[in-house]
Amino acid sequence: MIWVGFIVLVLALIALDMGATKGRQGFMNASTALRWSLFYIGIAVAFGLGVWHFMGAGAASEYFTAYVVEKSLSVDNLFVFSIIFTYLNIPRKYQHRVLFWGIFGALVMRALMIWGGTTIVSQFDWVLYLFGAFLVFTGIQLFRAGDDDPVDVGNSRTYRWLVNHLPVTTQVHGGKFLVRPYTPEYVRHIHGLGEEGKAKYSKSWKVTPLFLALVLVEVMDVVFAVDSVPAVLSISRDPFIIYTSNVFAILGLRTMYFLLAAGLDRFHYLQPALAVILTFIGTKMLVAHWYHIPSTVSLGVVLGLLAGAALASAATGRRK
């Protein structure tokens, strides 16, 4: 019944989110996006208090820690989403459509990855040490990368495969992912085609830049989940805690994008903070056999690092 209630709540929030953006042609100003972001955070906190009431303080501590970790890693996704939309020239009024279906797909993919991760860990405890070593390695690489390694959308394997194997239009056709841009009237004026060729040409479908953006967003979410899923597995083994914290962190991501889209470049120290967080969580997994770090300590460390990154970014912005 708890799972059923959670699913009903998520579906209601998705429907509410669709209605909120539909009335604004998919665009939110900063003040509206802030109110909706606070609303989603409030829902997540209220759910965590429910976990505390029904499952105890330990489960609630794990939930809040996993939520904060996933939320902070999800914010890093927004940088990549912004680069994808800029490269493909997606107008802001259509970005919400890509983000909605991208986030919907992310909920399904996270469920599969979390189910697979918890199943593997329950059967083979030593896998946690591999996850821990991977997170430490990822954290070190992220820290060394800095801001000098931007995402190159045009040279990514996914983008090159799509444009080489799919018929792609060069222009955005409203909010459509698939279009038939060649009407019979247009094809009739093309010389060198027989009647059969003209009929076939007018019925051919093409994918739009919105479709390319959707696929790239989904692929990048899977790439980021490779870090986040092992990270939350170090915090809790309970699939309910892991998945609910992931879902609530992802649900408000679309409104948070509109809130942060204009100022993503101001978070100068978010990436170093995330690098330290991943390294800390990986180290926690590696030493778990000899020393257990309480989830409350983990929550304090994660919140402290994020708060320090925000304050340092604000101070740097004022000096500039």
C-alpha positions as CSV (number, residue, x, y, z in Angstrom):
1,M,0.0,0.0,0.0
2,I,2.9,2.3,0.7
3,W,4.2,1.7,-2.9
4,V,0.8,2.3,-4.3
5,G,0.4,5.5,-2.4
6,F,3.8,6.7,-3.6
7,I,3.1,5.9,-7.2
8,V,-0.3,7.8,-7.0
9,L,1.5,10.8,-5.5
10,V,4.1,10.8,-8.3
11,L,1.5,10.6,-11.0
12,A,-0.4,13.4,-9.5
13,L,2.8,15.6,-9.3
14,I,3.6,14.8,-12.9
15,A,0.0,15.8,-14.0
16,L,0.4,19.0,-11.9
17,D,3.7,19.8,-13.5
18,M,2.2,19.4,-17.0
19,G,-0.6,21.8,-16.2
20,A,1.8,24.3,-14.7
21,T,3.9,24.6,-17.8
22,K,1.1,24.2,-20.3
23,G,-0.6,27.4,-19.2
24,R,2.7,29.3,-19.7
25,Q,3.6,27.8,-23.1
26,G,6.3,25.9,-21.4
27,F,8.2,28.9,-20.0
28,M,8.6,29.9,-16.4
29,N,10.2,33.1,-15.1
30,A,12.6,32.9,-12.2
31,S,10.1,33.8,-9.5
32,T,7.6,31.2,-10.7
33,A,10.3,28.6,-11.0
34,L,11.5,29.4,-7.5
35,R,8.0,28.9,-6.0
36,W,7.6,25.5,-7.8
37,S,11.1,24.4,-6.8
38,L,10.3,25.2,-3.2
39,F,7.1,23.3,-3.6
40,Y,8.8,20.2,-4.8
41,I,11.4,20.4,-2.0
42,G,8.6,20.8,0.5
43,I,6.9,17.7,-0.8
44,A,10.2,15.7,-0.6
45,V,10.7,17.0,3.0
46,A,7.1,16.1,4.0
47,F,7.6,12.6,2.5
48,G,10.8,12.3,4.5
49,L,9.0,13.2,7.7
50,G,6.5,10.5,6.8
51,V,9.3,8.0,6.5
52,W,10.5,9.2,9.9
53,H,7.1,8.6,11.4
54,F,6.4,5.2,9.9
55,M,9.9,3.7,9.5
56,G,12.0,5.4,12.2
57,A,14.8,8.0,12.4
58,G,17.4,5.8,10.8
59,A,15.4,5.3,7.7
60,A,14.6,9.0,7.5
61,S,18.3,9.9,7.9
62,E,19.1,7.6,5.0
63,Y,16.3,9.1,2.9
64,F,17.4,12.7,3.4
65,T,21.0,11.9,2.8
66,A,20.2,10.0,-0.4
67,Y,17.9,12.9,-1.5
68,V,20.5,15.6,-1.0
69,V,23.2,13.6,-2.8
70,E,20.9,12.8,-5.7
71,K,19.7,16.4,-5.8
72,S,23.2,17.9,-5.9
73,L,24.3,15.5,-8.7
74,S,21.1,16.2,-10.6
75,V,21.9,19.9,-10.5
76,D,25.1,19.1,-12.3
77,N,23.0,17.6,-15.1
78,L,21.5,21.0,-15.8
79,F,24.8,22.3,-17.1
80,V,24.8,19.5,-19.7
81,F,21.1,20.1,-20.6
82,S,21.8,23.8,-21.2
83,I,24.8,22.9,-23.5
84,I,22.6,20.5,-25.5
85,F,19.8,23.0,-25.9
86,T,22.2,25.7,-27.0
87,Y,24.0,23.5,-29.5
88,L,20.8,22.3,-31.1
89,N,19.2,25.8,-31.0
90,I,16.1,24.6,-29.1
91,P,13.9,27.6,-28.3
92,R,13.2,28.0,-24.6
93,K,9.4,27.6,-25.1
94,Y,10.0,24.0,-26.3
95,Q,12.7,23.0,-23.8
96,H,10.1,22.1,-21.3
97,R,8.7,19.4,-23.6
98,V,12.1,17.7,-23.9
99,L,12.8,18.0,-20.2
100,F,9.4,16.5,-19.3
101,W,9.8,13.3,-21.4
102,G,13.5,13.2,-20.5
103,I,12.6,13.2,-16.8
104,F,9.8,10.7,-17.3
105,G,12.2,8.4,-19.0
106,A,14.8,8.9,-16.2
107,L,12.2,7.7,-13.7
108,V,11.9,4.4,-15.6
109,M,15.6,4.0,-16.1
110,R,16.4,4.7,-12.5
111,A,13.9,2.1,-11.4
112,L,15.6,-0.5,-13.6
113,M,19.1,0.5,-12.5
114,I,18.3,0.6,-8.8
115,W,16.5,-2.8,-9.0
116,G,19.6,-4.2,-10.7
117,G,22.0,-2.6,-8.3
118,T,20.2,-3.7,-5.1
119,T,19.8,-7.2,-6.6
120,I,23.5,-7.5,-7.3
121,V,24.6,-6.1,-4.0
122,S,22.2,-8.4,-2.1
123,Q,23.9,-11.4,-3.8
124,F,27.5,-10.2,-3.9
125,D,28.6,-7.9,-1.0
126,W,32.0,-7.4,-2.5
127,V,30.5,-5.4,-5.4
128,L,30.2,-2.5,-3.0
129,Y,34.0,-2.2,-2.9
130,L,34.0,-2.0,-6.7
131,F,31.4,0.8,-6.5
132,G,33.4,2.6,-3.8
133,A,36.6,2.5,-5.8
134,F,34.7,3.7,-8.9
135,L,33.3,6.6,-7.0
136,V,36.7,7.6,-5.6
137,F,38.2,7.4,-9.1
138,T,35.3,9.4,-10.5
139,G,35.6,12.1,-7.8
140,I,39.3,12.5,-8.5
141,Q,38.8,12.7,-12.2
142,L,36.0,15.3,-11.8
143,F,38.2,17.4,-9.5
144,R,41.1,17.3,-11.9
145,A,38.8,18.1,-14.9
146,G,37.7,21.5,-13.6
147,D,35.8,23.7,-16.0
148,D,38.3,23.3,-18.9
149,D,36.6,20.2,-20.3
150,P,33.2,21.4,-21.7
151,V,30.8,18.9,-23.2
152,D,31.3,18.7,-26.9
153,V,27.8,17.7,-28.2
154,G,28.8,17.7,-31.9
155,N,31.6,15.2,-31.4
156,S,29.7,12.9,-29.0
157,R,29.2,9.3,-30.3
158,T,25.5,9.4,-29.7
159,Y,25.0,12.6,-31.7
160,R,27.1,11.4,-34.6
161,W,25.3,8.1,-34.7
162,L,21.9,9.8,-34.7
163,V,22.7,12.2,-37.5
164,N,24.4,9.5,-39.6
165,H,21.6,6.9,-39.3
166,L,18.4,9.0,-39.0
167,P,16.7,11.5,-41.3
168,V,17.0,14.7,-39.4
169,T,15.5,18.1,-40.1
170,T,17.6,21.2,-39.7
171,Q,14.8,23.2,-38.2
172,V,12.5,23.0,-35.2
173,H,8.9,22.2,-36.2
174,G,7.0,23.5,-33.1
175,G,7.1,21.1,-30.3
176,K,7.1,18.0,-32.5
177,F,9.6,15.2,-32.3
178,L,8.6,13.6,-35.7
179,V,7.4,15.5,-38.8
180,R,6.5,14.9,-42.4
181,P,7.9,18.2,-43.8
182,Y,7.3,17.4,-47.4
183,T,3.6,17.9,-48.3
184,P,2.3,16.5,-51.6
185,E,2.1,20.1,-52.9
186,Y,5.7,20.7,-52.2
187,V,6.9,17.3,-53.7
188,R,4.9,17.9,-56.9
189,H,7.4,20.7,-57.8
190,I,10.5,18.5,-57.3
191,H,11.9,17.6,-60.7
192,G,13.4,14.2,-61.4
193,L,11.0,12.1,-59.3
194,G,8.4,9.8,-60.7
195,E,4.9,9.6,-59.4
196,E,5.8,6.7,-57.1
197,G,8.9,8.5,-55.9
198,K,6.9,11.6,-55.2
199,A,4.3,9.7,-53.2
200,K,7.0,7.9,-51.2
201,Y,8.8,11.2,-50.6
202,S,5.8,13.0,-49.3
203,K,5.1,10.2,-46.8
204,S,8.6,10.0,-45.3
205,W,9.1,10.9,-41.6
206,K,12.0,12.9,-40.2
207,V,13.2,13.5,-36.7
208,T,13.5,17.0,-35.4
209,P,16.2,18.6,-33.3
210,L,13.9,18.1,-30.3
211,F,14.1,14.4,-30.8
212,L,17.9,14.6,-30.9
213,A,17.9,16.7,-27.7
214,L,15.6,14.1,-26.0
215,V,17.8,11.2,-26.8
216,L,20.9,13.1,-25.7
217,V,19.2,14.1,-22.4
218,E,18.3,10.4,-21.8
219,V,21.8,9.2,-22.6
220,M,23.4,11.8,-20.3
221,D,21.0,10.9,-17.5
222,V,22.1,7.3,-17.7
223,V,25.7,8.4,-17.7
224,F,25.1,10.5,-14.5
225,A,23.1,7.6,-13.0
226,V,26.3,5.4,-13.2
227,D,27.6,7.7,-10.4
228,S,24.5,8.5,-8.4
229,V,23.1,4.9,-8.1
230,P,26.2,3.5,-6.5
231,A,26.4,6.6,-4.3
232,V,22.9,6.0,-2.9
233,L,23.6,2.3,-2.5
234,S,26.3,3.3,-0.1
235,I,23.7,5.2,2.0
236,S,20.9,2.6,2.1
237,R,20.1,-0.9,0.9
238,D,16.4,-0.4,1.1
239,P,15.0,-0.1,-2.5
240,F,12.1,2.0,-1.2
241,I,14.4,4.6,0.4
242,I,16.7,4.6,-2.6
243,Y,14.0,4.9,-5.3
244,T,11.8,7.5,-3.5
245,S,14.7,9.7,-2.8
246,N,15.8,9.5,-6.4
247,V,12.3,10.2,-7.7
248,F,11.7,13.3,-5.5
249,A,15.2,14.6,-6.5
250,I,14.4,14.2,-10.2
251,L,10.8,15.4,-10.2
252,G,11.6,19.1,-9.4
253,L,14.5,19.1,-11.9
254,R,12.5,20.7,-14.7
255,T,11.4,23.7,-12.7
256,M,14.9,24.0,-11.2
257,Y,16.3,24.2,-14.7
258,F,14.2,27.3,-15.5
259,L,15.3,28.7,-12.1
260,L,19.0,28.2,-12.7
261,A,19.2,28.4,-16.5
262,A,20.2,32.1,-16.5
263,G,22.8,31.7,-13.8
264,L,24.3,28.2,-14.1
265,D,27.8,29.7,-14.9
266,R,27.7,31.4,-11.4
267,F,28.1,28.1,-9.5
268,H,31.9,28.1,-9.8
269,Y,32.5,25.7,-7.0
270,L,29.7,23.2,-7.5
271,Q,31.9,20.7,-9.5
272,P,34.7,20.6,-6.9
273,A,32.1,20.1,-4.2
274,L,30.5,17.2,-6.1
275,A,34.0,15.7,-6.7
276,V,34.7,15.8,-2.9
277,I,31.2,14.3,-2.2
278,L,31.7,11.4,-4.6
279,T,35.2,10.8,-3.1
280,F,33.8,10.9,0.4
281,I,30.9,8.4,-0.4
282,G,33.3,6.1,-2.2
283,T,35.7,6.1,0.8
284,K,32.7,5.4,3.1
285,M,31.9,2.3,1.0
286,L,35.6,1.1,1.0
287,V,35.9,1.4,4.8
288,A,32.4,0.1,5.7
289,H,33.8,-3.3,6.8
290,W,36.0,-1.8,9.4
291,Y,34.2,1.4,10.3
292,H,30.6,2.5,9.7
293,I,30.0,6.2,9.1
294,P,26.5,7.0,10.4
295,S,24.1,8.4,7.8
296,T,23.6,11.5,10.0
297,V,27.3,12.3,9.6
298,S,27.1,11.7,5.9
299,L,24.2,14.1,5.6
300,G,26.1,16.7,7.6
301,V,29.2,16.4,5.4
302,V,27.2,16.6,2.1
303,L,25.2,19.6,3.3
304,G,28.3,21.3,4.6
305,L,30.2,20.8,1.3
306,L,27.2,22.1,-0.8
307,A,26.7,25.1,1.5
308,G,30.4,25.9,1.4
309,A,30.4,25.7,-2.4
310,A,27.4,28.0,-2.6
311,L,28.9,30.6,-0.3
312,A,32.3,30.5,-2.1
313,S,30.5,30.9,-5.5
314,A,28.5,33.9,-4.1
315,A,31.7,35.5,-2.8
316,T,33.5,35.0,-6.1
317,G,30.5,36.6,-8.0
318,R,30.6,39.6,-5.7
319,R,34.3,40.2,-6.2
320,K,33.8,40.0,-10.0
